[in-house]
Amino acid sequence: MPNENSKSRPPDDDNLNKDITPLLSGWDYEAGAINVRKIPGLDGKEKLQMRLDLGLLQMELIGRPDGQRPHDRESFLDYFEELLADHQRETGHTEGFTLPPDQCQDLREEAVMYYHRYLSLFILGDYPGVVRDTARQLRVLDLCTNHAAEEHDRLILEQYRPYIIMMNTRASASLQFKDELFHKALTTVTDGLDRIREFFIRFGQQEAFDKSNEVKILKRFARDIRRKLPVDPLDKLQNKLTRAVKREDYEEACAIERRNPIQTPPARKLRRVARATI
């Protein structure tokens, strides 16, 4: 119900200027899509915008996404990590340093901002920014896991670790892929999969590894990278030999073997099959 004591105010020029409708004109919301863009800010710095159904989010590209500096630090994470470092210098260890629930809540709310930013940056192909923000998110998880006073606060963010590792891995490997460092990119993806596997093992859920969407995404990326790797001559010959035996062209299989003897267990087995059949 309206408050009888409230008074309506006629719109003035200032209020009209705050209408964001002109900003959204020509940039329609698309359900199921992540629409983002970079725009020049009034302060001369580039800003990041994400289109929402009822408006938009605007984020800073450097520092905390909302531009705030809690405790005159870049973020709550930086402030609490500094407190932890002070505690360690004073005591010689990290034992006894705890984060109460309200501080853990500050970290979680702050992490949501960084999530929106690194997701937007990934859509735009700004992989260095994604690597930076996802690495930062993993520091949040580590800090809460190791130092939250309440078990709830120690565990609640852990469910997102596989996703953050996956995004960090994809961004890192995408940079290497772009530079045609395919072997390095494949190693990065393999390391990411190992980190996710360690997560599931730690929580006694090894069987969930292969079912994980994050794992499927990284395995698919690994297959794409392997297609860019130079073919090993030995593997190429062995594939020819395998195809010849499969189509029962045993004379061709033996000819391949005579021209290029392949000394591997699979090749020796195929050779025996071909010779025994001729």
DRENBA-884265 format. One line per 8 residues: their letters; for each residue x, y, z of C-alpha. Coordinates in pm, 1 decimal. Example, Ala and Ser with C-alpha at 12.3 -4.5 7.8 and 13.67 -1.06 7.14 Angstrom:
AS	1230.0 -450.0 780.0; 1367.0 -106.0 714.0
END
This chain:
MPNENSKS	0.0 0.0 0.0; 121.6 353.7 -68.3; 251.8 547.3 224.9; 16.7 838.3 295.5; 310.4 1043.9 412.8; 507.1 988.7 92.4; 504.0 1258.6 -169.3; 547.8 1210.1 -540.7
RPPDDDNL	809.2 1430.5 -701.1; 769.7 1561.4 -1052.6; 1051.3 1453.7 -1280.5; 1327.6 1704.3 -1326.6; 1605.2 1724.9 -1581.3; 1845.6 1530.3 -1362.6; 1603.9 1238.4 -1325.6; 1536.6 1231.3 -1700.3
NKDITPLL	1908.3 1212.9 -1771.9; 1935.9 899.6 -1555.2; 1703.1 698.4 -1778.8; 1912.9 416.2 -1929.1; 1674.9 353.2 -2220.1; 1903.6 531.2 -2473.2; 2191.8 308.7 -2363.2; 1990.9 -4.4 -2440.6
SGWDYEAG	1855.4 114.9 -2772.7; 1972.0 -123.7 -3044.4; 2114.7 -368.7 -2793.3; 1829.4 -609.9 -2732.7; 1837.3 -875.1 -2462.9; 1858.9 -1230.9 -2599.6; 1739.6 -1504.3 -2364.8; 1998.1 -1778.3 -2325.4
AINVRKIP	2277.9 -1567.8 -2473.0; 2553.8 -1379.8 -2293.6; 2568.3 -1036.0 -2453.6; 2866.8 -825.2 -2353.1; 3057.8 -531.6 -2490.4; 3339.3 -292.9 -2405.6; 3264.2 78.3 -2409.8; 3467.2 395.0 -2339.6
GLDGKEKL	3391.8 536.2 -1995.0; 3340.2 899.6 -1906.3; 3661.3 880.5 -1702.1; 3857.7 781.9 -2011.1; 3887.0 418.0 -1903.0; 3734.9 127.9 -2090.1; 3433.2 -36.5 -1923.3; 3272.0 -375.2 -1960.4
QMRLDLGL	2894.8 -409.6 -1994.8; 2673.6 -718.4 -1975.3; 2317.8 -698.8 -2110.5; 2049.7 -824.7 -1870.9; 1675.9 -867.2 -1918.9; 1601.2 -553.1 -1715.9; 1906.9 -347.0 -1796.8; 2279.2 -400.3 -1780.8
LQMELIGR	2579.0 -452.9 -1554.9; 2874.6 -221.1 -1594.2; 3213.3 -331.3 -1465.8; 3563.2 -197.3 -1441.2; 3823.0 -393.8 -1636.7; 4096.0 -347.0 -1376.3; 4067.3 -392.4 -1000.6; 3739.9 -476.1 -832.3
PDGQRPHD	3459.2 -483.5 -1092.2; 3248.7 -224.2 -906.5; 3547.0 9.3 -868.1; 3531.7 5.4 -487.6; 3840.6 -34.0 -266.2; 3743.5 -196.3 65.9; 3989.2 -107.2 344.2; 4178.3 89.0 76.5
RESFLDYF	4278.3 -238.1 -90.1; 4192.7 -365.7 -436.3; 3948.1 -616.3 -287.9; 3841.5 -793.3 30.1; 4056.3 -1083.9 -82.5; 4368.6 -869.2 -93.5; 4286.0 -724.3 248.4; 4229.3 -1063.5 414.1
EELLADHQ	4537.5 -1211.8 248.4; 4735.0 -920.9 389.7; 4596.8 -993.0 737.4; 4697.2 -1357.0 695.0; 5049.3 -1257.6 591.4; 5075.8 -1026.7 897.5; 4959.5 -1311.2 1123.3; 5218.1 -1545.0 973.4
RETGHTEG	5498.6 -1292.5 1020.1; 5401.9 -1237.0 1382.6; 5348.4 -1601.9 1479.4; 5560.6 -1792.5 1230.5; 5261.6 -1998.2 1113.2; 4906.0 -1965.8 982.8; 4738.3 -2158.1 1263.1; 4488.2 -1953.8 1459.6
FTLPPDQC	4399.6 -1725.2 1170.0; 4026.5 -1752.3 1101.6; 3766.5 -1577.2 892.3; 3429.1 -1528.2 1066.5; 3105.7 -1577.9 869.1; 3059.2 -1209.3 784.5; 3403.8 -1190.3 623.1; 3339.5 -1508.9 425.8
QDLREEAV	3014.5 -1353.8 308.0; 3207.2 -1046.5 192.1; 3437.7 -1274.2 -8.6; 3147.2 -1462.7 -167.3; 2960.4 -1147.7 -268.7; 3280.2 -1006.7 -413.3; 3347.2 -1333.0 -600.6; 3012.7 -1299.1 -781.6
MYYHRYLS	3134.4 -970.4 -934.1; 3452.2 -1133.0 -1060.1; 3249.5 -1424.3 -1198.9; 3042.0 -1186.7 -1412.6; 3359.7 -1020.3 -1534.4; 3562.0 -1328.2 -1626.9; 3260.7 -1482.3 -1800.7; 3216.5 -1163.0 -2003.4
LFILGDYP	3587.3 -1148.0 -2085.2; 3582.3 -1508.2 -2204.3; 3297.6 -1429.4 -2446.3; 3503.9 -1138.6 -2581.7; 3816.3 -1353.6 -2615.6; 4008.2 -1152.0 -2354.5; 4188.4 -1461.1 -2225.2; 4456.3 -1282.4 -2016.4
GVVRDTAR	4175.2 -1120.4 -1815.8; 4005.5 -1457.9 -1768.7; 4330.6 -1617.5 -1648.4; 4381.0 -1332.4 -1402.4; 4027.6 -1337.3 -1258.3; 3990.8 -1717.1 -1239.0; 4328.8 -1749.1 -1066.4; 4203.4 -1489.8 -821.3
QLRVLDLC	3882.3 -1687.3 -763.5; 4084.5 -1997.9 -679.2; 4269.7 -1793.0 -415.8; 3929.8 -1710.1 -261.0; 3842.1 -2079.5 -242.8; 4178.7 -2165.8 -89.3; 4150.5 -1889.4 169.8; 3800.4 -1994.3 278.7
TNHAAEEH	3879.8 -2366.4 271.3; 4185.2 -2323.4 490.4; 4076.8 -2046.9 726.1; 3697.7 -2008.4 752.1; 3581.0 -2047.5 1111.3; 3259.0 -2229.5 1014.5; 3245.4 -2556.7 818.9; 2966.9 -2416.9 601.8
DRLILEQY	3193.5 -2134.7 487.6; 3480.1 -2376.0 425.5; 3275.3 -2592.8 190.8; 3013.9 -2378.7 17.4; 3244.0 -2244.6 -255.1; 3424.8 -2573.2 -320.1; 3149.0 -2692.5 -551.4; 3263.0 -2429.6 -802.3
RPYIIMMN	3630.2 -2534.0 -808.0; 3602.9 -2766.6 -1113.0; 3427.7 -2493.5 -1312.6; 3683.6 -2227.5 -1220.8; 3973.3 -2463.7 -1297.9; 3811.6 -2544.6 -1632.7; 3772.3 -2176.9 -1724.9; 4126.7 -2095.9 -1613.3
TRASASLQ	4259.4 -2390.5 -1814.9; 4059.6 -2304.3 -2127.7; 4178.5 -1944.3 -2120.7; 4543.9 -2036.8 -2062.7; 4540.8 -2305.5 -2331.2; 4354.4 -2076.5 -2573.9; 4637.9 -1823.6 -2550.7; 4890.3 -2097.8 -2628.0
FKDELFHK	4670.3 -2236.3 -2906.5; 4648.8 -1890.1 -3062.6; 5029.5 -1871.6 -3062.3; 5041.1 -2220.5 -3220.9; 5208.3 -2365.9 -2911.4; 5001.5 -2679.2 -2947.2; 5213.7 -2908.2 -2730.6; 5207.7 -2652.6 -2446.9
ALTTVTDG	4833.6 -2607.0 -2487.9; 4777.6 -2982.1 -2464.4; 4994.9 -3000.8 -2151.8; 4793.9 -2715.4 -1997.2; 4466.7 -2897.7 -2062.8; 4606.6 -3224.3 -1926.6; 4721.1 -3046.9 -1610.2; 4374.9 -2891.6 -1572.8
LDRIREFF	4212.0 -3233.1 -1598.9; 4451.1 -3365.5 -1334.2; 4355.4 -3080.7 -1099.4; 3986.3 -3155.5 -1145.2; 4051.6 -3526.8 -1088.1; 4230.4 -3439.8 -762.2; 3923.4 -3242.8 -654.0; 3691.2 -3541.0 -701.5
IRFGQQEA	3937.2 -3776.4 -531.7; 3961.0 -3539.8 -233.5; 3585.3 -3562.0 -184.9; 3568.7 -3936.2 -255.1; 3379.8 -3892.0 -582.3; 3620.6 -4045.8 -833.9; 3331.4 -4190.8 -1035.4; 3198.2 -3837.6 -1097.9
FDKSNEVK	3510.2 -3732.6 -1288.6; 3411.3 -3871.2 -1630.3; 3054.4 -3743.9 -1591.0; 3164.7 -3389.8 -1513.5; 3067.9 -3129.1 -1775.5; 3393.5 -2946.8 -1704.9; 3591.0 -3261.8 -1784.3; 3394.7 -3317.6 -2106.6
ILKRFARD	3466.8 -2961.5 -2218.7; 3840.4 -2996.3 -2156.8; 3859.7 -3339.5 -2322.9; 3686.3 -3197.2 -2629.6; 3935.4 -2908.5 -2632.7; 4221.6 -3159.2 -2604.1; 4091.5 -3342.7 -2911.9; 4083.1 -3015.4 -3104.8
IRRKLPVD	4442.1 -2942.7 -3003.7; 4562.4 -3290.3 -3104.8; 4429.2 -3232.0 -3456.0; 4678.7 -2947.4 -3483.9; 4977.0 -3155.4 -3372.7; 5212.3 -3288.3 -3641.4; 5148.1 -3654.3 -3714.9; 5417.9 -3890.2 -3588.7
PLDKLQNK	5551.2 -4086.7 -3891.2; 5543.8 -4408.8 -3690.5; 5180.6 -4352.8 -3593.2; 5095.6 -4275.0 -3956.1; 5249.8 -4602.1 -4076.7; 5083.4 -4802.0 -3804.8; 4746.3 -4648.9 -3895.8; 4802.5 -4750.8 -4259.8
LTRAVKRE	4887.2 -5103.4 -4149.1; 4580.2 -5117.7 -3924.3; 4349.6 -5000.0 -4204.8; 4495.5 -5252.5 -4450.0; 4437.7 -5543.4 -4211.1; 4089.1 -5415.8 -4124.6; 3982.8 -5422.4 -4490.5; 4155.5 -5765.3 -4523.7
DYEEACAI	4409.4 -5637.2 -4775.8; 4684.7 -5853.6 -4630.5; 4917.3 -5824.0 -4928.4; 4916.5 -5447.4 -4889.7; 4975.2 -5488.7 -4514.3; 5281.1 -5704.8 -4578.4; 5406.9 -5459.9 -4841.5; 5377.4 -5174.1 -4591.8
ERRNPIQT	5572.2 -5382.4 -4341.9; 5848.6 -5466.9 -4590.1; 5894.6 -5104.5 -4689.6; 5883.8 -4967.6 -4335.6; 5929.0 -5227.0 -4059.4; 5740.2 -5106.1 -3748.9; 5877.4 -5244.6 -3425.1; 5587.3 -5190.7 -3186.2
PPARKLRR	5372.6 -5458.1 -3015.9; 5052.6 -5359.1 -3204.9; 5239.6 -5360.8 -3537.7; 5399.6 -5699.6 -3468.7; 5058.1 -5844.4 -3388.5; 4910.3 -5703.5 -3709.3; 5208.4 -5837.1 -3905.5; 5152.5 -6187.7 -3771.2
VARATI	4784.5 -6166.6 -3866.0; 4867.9 -6054.9 -4220.1; 5136.2 -6319.7 -4280.1; 4927.4 -6598.5 -4138.2; 4640.5 -6510.3 -4367.5; 4828.5 -6484.7 -4695.1
END
